[in-house]
Amino acid sequence: MDMNQLKALRLASPFKPFYLLTSDGERYLVERPYHLGMAPDASRFGVVTPDLTVRLLNPDQVLGVDLLPQEHESDLR
């Protein structure tokens, strides 16, 4: 996954929630911008999981993103 693309999604205004799709079949919801942290050198990043732990990932583990449909964004509030 291109870290610049991920950074752009995280910094988008207004922010739109999205799922990270990983090579091991997991989907991680990035509900808020602060649920995704990035290393300064873009070598890895962390995403907050539903049990409030942080899963560390390398960019090559992420296959893509899936934007949450706008009509479902209100379900997160």
LUMKOL-199357 format. One line per 5 residues: number of its first residue (from 1); their letters; for each residue x, y, z of N, C-alpha, C, O, CB. Coordinates in steps of 0.1 Angstrom, whole numbers, plus 5000, padded with zeros to 4 digits. Each point is the difference from the previous one (the first is absolute). Glycine has a CB too. Example, Ala and Ser with C-alpha at 12.3 -4.5 7.8 and 13.67 -1.06 7.14 Angstrom:
<atoms>
1> AS> 5132,4943,5078,4991,5012,5000,5009,5012,5000,5010,5000,5007,4971,4988,5005 ~ 5015,5023,4981,5009,5011,5000,4992,5011,5008,5005,5011,5001,5007,4983,4977
</atoms>
This chain:
<atoms>
1> MDMNQ> 5009,4988,5000,4991,5012,5000,5009,5012,5000,5010,5001,5007,4971,4987,5005 ~ 5015,5022,4980,5008,5012,5000,4997,5009,5012,4988,5003,5003,5011,4996,4972 ~ 5011,5004,5033,4998,5007,5012,4995,5014,4998,4993,5006,5008,5025,4980,5002 ~ 4985,5020,4979,4995,5013,4997,4985,5000,4998,4993,5010,5004,5029,4996,4985 ~ 4973,4984,5005,4985,4998,4998,4994,4999,5014,4989,5006,5002,5014,4983,4975
6> LKALR> 5003,5003,5031,4994,4997,5014,5001,5013,5008,4990,5004,5007,5017,4973,4992 ~ 5003,5031,5000,5002,5012,5007,4989,5010,4995,4994,5008,5008,5031,4988,4995 ~ 4973,5004,4984,4990,5009,4994,4986,4997,5006,4992,5009,5003,5022,4994,4976 ~ 4983,4984,5022,4987,4996,5005,4998,5004,5015,4990,5005,5004,5010,4976,4980 ~ 5011,5018,5023,5000,5004,5015,4999,5015,5002,4993,5004,5009,5021,4976,4995
11> LASPF> 4991,5028,4987,5000,5014,5001,4989,5007,4993,4999,5012,5000,5025,4987,5002 ~ 4967,4993,4991,4989,5006,4992,4991,5008,5009,4998,4997,5011,5003,4983,4973 ~ 4994,5031,5010,4991,5008,5007,4988,5003,4991,5002,5007,4990,5017,5004,5024 ~ 4970,4984,4989,4997,4993,5012,5005,4985,4999,5001,4995,4990,4978,5020,5014 ~ 5024,4980,5008,5004,4986,5001,4989,4990,4996,4989,5002,5005,5028,5005,5013
16> KPFYL> 4986,4983,4975,4991,4990,4996,5005,4986,5006,5011,4996,4996,4982,5017,4982 ~ 4999,4981,5030,5004,4987,5005,5003,4990,4989,4994,5000,4990,4993,5004,5031 ~ 5022,4986,4982,5004,4990,4990,5005,4988,5007,5004,5000,5011,5001,5018,4972 ~ 4995,4971,5009,5005,4987,5005,5014,4998,4993,5001,5003,4988,4976,4987,5016 ~ 5032,5005,5004,5013,4995,4994,4998,4985,4997,4996,4993,5009,5018,5025,5004
21> LTSDG> 4989,4978,4975,4999,4986,4996,5014,4994,5000,5009,5005,4993,4970,4999,4994 ~ 5023,4985,5021,5014,4995,5001,5001,4987,4993,4991,4993,4997,5011,5018,5025 ~ 5011,4985,4976,5003,4988,4993,4996,4987,5007,4999,4990,4994,5020,5022,4996 ~ 4979,4989,5023,4996,4989,5008,4984,4999,5001,4995,4992,5008,5027,5009,5005 ~ 4971,5007,4980,4986,5000,4999,4993,5008,5011,4987,5000,5000,5015,4978,4991
26> ERYLV> 5005,5030,5017,4994,5008,5010,4995,5013,4994,5005,5005,4989,5010,4985,5028 ~ 4975,5016,4989,4995,5014,4997,5000,5008,5012,4994,4996,5010,4992,4995,4971 ~ 5021,5020,5019,5001,5009,5012,4993,5013,4997,5004,5007,4990,5018,4982,5017 ~ 4968,5014,5001,4993,5013,4998,5008,5011,5006,5004,5000,5011,4974,4988,4990 ~ 5025,5022,4990,5006,5013,5005,4989,5010,5001,4996,5006,4990,5027,4989,4999
31> ERPYH> 4971,5005,5023,4988,5008,5002,5003,5015,5002,4991,5008,4996,4999,4972,5014 ~ 5021,5023,4995,5005,5014,5003,5014,5001,4995,5007,4990,5000,4977,5013,5020 ~ 5021,5009,4976,5013,5002,4995,5011,4995,5011,5010,4995,4996,4982,5024,4990 ~ 5005,4983,5026,5010,4996,5011,5000,4985,5003,5007,4996,5008,4990,5027,5001 ~ 4995,4969,4983,5000,4986,5002,5011,4994,4991,5001,4988,4999,4974,5012,5006
36> LGMAP> 5032,5008,4988,5011,4996,4991,5012,5008,5003,5000,5012,4998,4984,4981,4984 ~ 5027,5001,5022,5012,5007,5003,5011,4995,4991,5000,4988,4996,4994,5015,5028 ~ 5015,5006,4972,5010,4997,4990,5014,5003,5005,5002,5010,5007,4982,4994,4975 ~ 5025,4987,5016,5014,5003,5003,5005,5011,4991,4996,5001,4989,5008,4975,5018 ~ 5005,5033,4999,5005,5011,4992,5007,4996,4987,4999,5008,4990,5003,5004,5031
41> DASRF> 5004,4977,4979,5007,4995,4987,4991,4992,4991,5004,4995,4990,5017,5005,5023 ~ 4966,4999,4990,4990,4993,4992,5003,4985,4999,4995,4994,4990,5001,5027,4998 ~ 5012,4973,5021,5003,4986,4999,4989,4991,5006,4999,4988,4996,5025,5019,5005 ~ 4968,4999,5007,4989,4992,5007,4990,5009,5005,5002,5012,5001,5014,4970,5005 ~ 4973,5012,4998,4989,5009,5006,4992,4991,5010,5001,4987,4999,4998,5028,4980
46> GVVTP> 4993,4991,5029,4992,4993,5009,4985,5004,4998,4997,5011,4998,5022,4987,5018 ~ 4972,4992,4986,4986,5003,4999,4994,4995,5013,5003,4989,5005,4997,5009,4970 ~ 4990,5010,5031,4993,4996,5012,4990,4989,4996,4992,5002,4991,5011,5021,5020 ~ 4997,4966,4997,4990,4989,4998,4988,5002,5009,5000,5008,5009,5019,4977,4984 ~ 4970,5007,5004,4988,5002,5008,5002,4998,5015,4993,5005,5008,4995,4987,4972
51> DLTVR> 5022,4999,5024,5003,4998,5014,5010,5011,5006,5005,4998,5011,4990,4977,4985 ~ 5007,5036,4996,5008,5011,5004,5015,4997,5002,5007,5006,5007,4973,5003,5004 ~ 5024,4981,4982,5015,4997,4999,5004,5006,4986,4992,5004,4992,5007,4975,5023 ~ 5014,5021,4983,5006,5005,4988,5006,4989,4992,5009,4993,5005,4995,5030,5005 ~ 4992,4975,4977,5006,4990,4991,5010,5008,4992,4997,5009,4992,4982,4976,5008
56> LLNPD> 5034,5010,5001,5011,5006,4992,5000,4993,4986,5000,4988,5000,5013,5018,5021 ~ 4988,5002,4969,5000,4995,4986,5011,5006,4992,5004,5012,5002,4972,4984,4999 ~ 5029,4997,4989,5010,5005,4990,4991,5003,4988,4990,4994,4998,5030,4993,5011 ~ 4985,5023,4983,4992,5004,4988,4997,4988,4991,4990,5000,4993,5020,5023,5009 ~ 4999,4968,4997,4998,4988,4991,4990,4990,5005,4996,4991,4992,5027,5012,5000
61> QVLGV> 4972,4999,5020,4989,4991,5005,4986,5005,4997,4991,4993,5001,5025,5001,5017 ~ 4984,5019,4977,4987,5006,4997,4997,4999,4985,5008,5005,4992,4994,5010,5028 ~ 4987,4978,4976,4997,4998,4986,4993,5012,4995,5001,5003,4988,4997,4972,5016 ~ 4994,5032,5004,4993,5011,4996,4991,5006,5011,5001,4996,5011,4999,4995,4965 ~ 4991,5018,5020,4991,5006,5009,4986,4999,4994,4998,4999,4988,5019,5017,5021
66> DLLPQ> 4973,4984,5000,4986,4999,4996,4993,5012,5007,4999,4999,5012,5002,4975,4984 ~ 4995,5036,4997,4993,5011,5006,4987,4996,5004,4992,4993,4994,5020,5023,4992 ~ 4984,4989,5026,4987,4997,5006,4990,5009,4992,5001,5012,4999,5009,4983,5024 ~ 4979,4998,4973,4989,5008,4993,4995,5011,5009,4998,4998,5012,4996,4982,4974 ~ 5004,5032,5008,4996,5011,5008,4988,4998,5008,4999,5005,5011,5010,5009,4971
71> EHESD> 4981,4978,5014,4988,4998,5007,5003,4992,5013,4991,5000,5009,4996,5001,4970 ~ 5024,4992,5022,5004,4992,5012,5008,5008,5010,5002,4996,5011,4997,4984,4975 ~ 5006,5032,5010,5009,5008,5009,4992,5004,5012,5006,5000,5011,5007,5008,4970 ~ 4974,4994,5018,4993,5005,5012,4998,4988,5010,4998,5003,5012,4990,5014,4974 ~ 5014,4971,5010,4999,4988,5009,5012,5000,5010,4999,4994,5010,4989,4993,4972
76> LR> 5023,5020,5014,5011,5000,5009,4999,5010,5011,5008,4999,5010,5006,4994,4971 ~ 4977,5016,5018,4999,5011,5010,4992,4996,5012,4998,5008,5009,5004,5008,4973
</atoms>
